[in-house]
Amino acid sequence: MSINQIVTPLDSAVLETNEQYQVYFKIVNHAFNELVEKIANEKICSPIEASFVMQYGELLTYSLEAFRIKYLFDDDEKMRIDLTESGFPNYLEFRYLYNDLELKQEHISKLPKLETVKSEFLETLLKDKQPIADHKLHQAASLVYYTSVDRKFIFKRFVQGKILAVENKDRDAQYMVSWSFYDVTSNRPFICFMYFDLYKVKLEEYKEEIYKVLENTADRDISVDMMAYAVDKKLSNLFPKRLRKFDLGPLHSVFAKGEGAITHTIIKAIVNKTFDLSAYAISVAVEEAVSTGNFTEGSFFNKQQLQVWEAKPTKKYLFCPHRVMQALYDNIPETINSLTQDPIEIRSLKLN
């Protein structure tokens, strides 16, 4: 099957051929790298937030490259793309990747030595003038996968960032902490930033408790004011002041599922040969909740001060190449006009 014959029926979520893998990974890597760069340049977030977006983005693209190596020559296992509209790998793929690397040495022990594989390849290509057999290619890819991929750089379901002191003179809080998670339901990556003060406690003695509560409470996609309240409720010595949540996706491409207007318009244009197979766009939604005051909850002997939260209107952005942007304005102007600002142009992708 050539790349021009890729089909994506709604009940199918598996990449079947090497060509499909190559196209998929090129699109996702390119789109995400463009997104991370533009988020920083467009001042959608502060410089310190942009630096963390880049770090979490690097973990995600590293994981995508690990997927590419893992599946490229594997005829038995096929990679699963999300069944909803996210366009990203299914959450379970990240879990399998992490589990694979826990058994790294066991897998390596069952494979031939790298020098042996190199010698066989050279003899087959130069002496015998024959192509390398598929199972040999899979062996080589597996060797690269298990010897070069580092488990600590894989994007896990929850990734904790460090707590930093806020240095801005106009700061509204003492500290900022970031974290990221891959939501199981939507199969999309999210990045969160919380600004907070501490009360009657030092950061070093309270830090592990903060990390524990964030992982147990803020590791999935819930409304930003509900997330802020849940963290506030469980950390009596922490006063959150502002919480921001970045929803990175969907990635609209030929591989996305669902009937969203943007995805549908792009796929229709690809089917009609108006767009190349590499056409894509990526949505980003930013939710924010701020503290507007506080109130006291609990009994006389167990009182706790909690914040009153106000959720700001969600800001919606779209990043896409110029040609895609024009087509979206022509076909779904109402959807595009509902964005917080005009679509942000990013570079198109050429597959050949």
Secondary structure as GFF3:
##gff-version 3
##sequence-region A 1 352
A	DSSP	three_ten_helix	3	5	.	.	.	ID=ss1
A	DSSP	alpha_helix	18	41	.	.	.	ID=ss2
A	DSSP	alpha_helix	47	71	.	.	.	ID=ss3
A	DSSP	alpha_helix	91	102	.	.	.	ID=ss4
A	DSSP	alpha_helix	104	109	.	.	.	ID=ss5
A	DSSP	alpha_helix	114	122	.	.	.	ID=ss6
A	DSSP	pi_helix	123	127	.	.	.	ID=ss7
A	DSSP	alpha_helix	134	148	.	.	.	ID=ss8
A	DSSP	three_ten_helix	151	153	.	.	.	ID=ss9
A	DSSP	beta_strand	158	165	.	.	.	ID=ss10
A	DSSP	beta_strand	175	183	.	.	.	ID=ss11
A	DSSP	beta_strand	188	198	.	.	.	ID=ss12
A	DSSP	alpha_helix	203	217	.	.	.	ID=ss13
A	DSSP	alpha_helix	224	234	.	.	.	ID=ss14
A	DSSP	beta_strand	238	252	.	.	.	ID=ss15
A	DSSP	alpha_helix	261	271	.	.	.	ID=ss16
A	DSSP	beta_strand	281	297	.	.	.	ID=ss17
A	DSSP	beta_strand	304	311	.	.	.	ID=ss18
A	DSSP	beta_strand	315	320	.	.	.	ID=ss19
A	DSSP	alpha_helix	322	331	.	.	.	ID=ss20
A	DSSP	alpha_helix	333	337	.	.	.	ID=ss21
A	DSSP	beta_strand	344	345	.	.	.	ID=ss22
###
